[in-house]
Amino acid sequence: MRVLLLNLIEQTETDSTANNHAGEELWYQDAIFYEVYVRAFCDSSGNGHGDLKGLASKLDYLNDLGIDCLWLMPFYPSPLNDDGYDIADFYNIHPDYGSLDDFQGLVAEIHARGMRIITDLVLNHTSDQHPWFQAARSSRNSPYRNYYVWSDTKEKYKEARIIFVDTEESNWSWDEQAGQYYWHRFFSSQPDLNYDNPAVQDEMIKVMKFWLDLGVDGFRADAVPYLFEREGTNCENLPETHAYLRRLRRFMDENYPGRILLCEANQWPEDLRPYFGDGDEFHVGFHFPIMPRIFMALRKENVSPIEWIIERTPVIPDSCQWCIFLRNHDELTLEMVTEEERHWMWQEYAPEPRMRLNLGIRRRLAPLLDNNQKAIELLNSLLFTLPGSPIIYYGDEIGMGDDIWMADRDGVRTPMQWDTTLNAGFSESDPENLYSQVIENDTYAPDQVNVADQRKSSGSLFSNISKMIAVRKQSPVWGRGDFRWASTSTEQVAAYFRSYLGERILVVNNLSSSSQDISIDLHTGSTGMMVDLFTGKKYPVSKRDELRLTLEPYQYLWLTDGVGL
Ligand code: GLC
């Protein structure tokens, strides 16, 4: 029987970053991802903005937490109208964040620790400050005119929805200088590139090559459903888009094997499925629709929303993987729910209008859950045990707060809270020069929420998340194993088996705020005892192959019986 006690895990912690599972080329199936906003993480220069050197100085922290792969949000030169998703130069670093040399230094430091790094590849659009757009707007004869999508009227592609509904009224904006309208799916300062132009297609492959040559392990490909436009469609998920994405994949497979493409397509599962192709498009795809249903299940104290979406989730090729998340740098998106569910979510999780943004909720994990540590840990238990590779949004491992009064999504992008020194240890600059204020309220200010204190305390959110990660890293069952619901006596509990190569683990999550007496049918082959992977505590199994448990509010258990299915 494989009993994994925590002291044993601590002993092996030093080599926990080495990928000890078979199939190194499928590393992303086992990886724990972590999303970093460079500007918010650590400021080494004292200019009030986090930077690449600052991030490099915090890699041991991430390594200790058990992170395998960092995803860096855009750090390229940009007017920062969309926090860097409006890129003005694909081949450089925003001067506030450092230099290309710093980037190479960072990559080397990440790799030296056995970790990996992926960066944001923003394919769909550029900043209007990009020299291509500047040239394009200046003359109809410019070779760059056709890099963007122009029209004399606003009549084309009327079936395409508007994404930033709180800011934009149309996907077309008039450009005075160009004397035409240009197409944009996001802010009007982000003109869409024209993928019908082969030159654009080639340009973006050059961009990929540049960063791959600098050693990145892949890309989180931003906003991929929108690359092409076709009349009479909603201009999402078009066959032309998939064909181009497969071309990117071929380019990577042929020249940079082992590197990955992670897909950001906020779509229903059936529309997401084609992004994996036959294992020849994306390696990994965010599972958008499961995320709001995890929050629904918690608030309803009922597993059915998660059951429903898992039922609807298609099988993906063996070489692929889902990436699941609780929160990220955007609003908690409610696009992949019904209208009725969206209103319910708003009512439950965003009672103040200011908490809402576009079709979502601009709040961090801890405030969404009223800073209830047990509930936060319970959601993390789901994150680390449901099928897929988990990704943590920076700061959520310590339960950072937000500020709904900041503009746009800025309130969930505030400085990382390292300790209780000046600026939460994020920067030595004058507080007035910080890119953003540190969160200052009674519950979430640095004296309440910071890395240093939580690392010292064995019962902190950080410590408990670290333990979950440490346990997860001991077995390939989480990243690679089958998933099967367990039959329980109550819907207030999410219970399932994960199994792989003869190993079987039962995960039990009490979604409710009250204690639950439950019984679980273990089916065949139980050894008479289930063992808690965190504590080593033993739970007897009855002769009728039934496990009876009394669960505390929001309690989770990960139990092994050493039996395969
Ligand atoms: C993605 C990013 C979001 C950005 C948008 C436009 O959805 O996650 O932050 O605003 O793309 O690039």
Residues whose N, C-alpha, C, O or C-beta is under 5 A from the ligand:
A	BS01	GLC	D82 Y85 F186 D222 A223 D330
